Amino acid sequence: MDVSFQTLSELKGEPATVSLRRFAELFGKNYIWAYRLAKSGKLKIITGYGPVMVPKTEVLRIINEAKLNR
């Protein structure tokens, strides 16, 4: 699997939440990939307050899981 992860230091500049589109960009993937993760329940999201947002803690969780599975 070829995924272009951002470094953790690059995430320091990100706000506490990111859009689904930005989430997908961080992993070098298409927006639809992020949407499917959210829809299937594999990605925690915040809804009901405007656009769908992903907490930065979710981004870090997925990066850490990916590192453990290498």
Secondary structure, 3 states (H helix, E strand, C coil): CCCCCCCHHHHCCCCCEEEHHHHHHHCCCCHHHHHHHHHHCCCCCECCCCCCEEEHHHHHHHHHHHHHCC
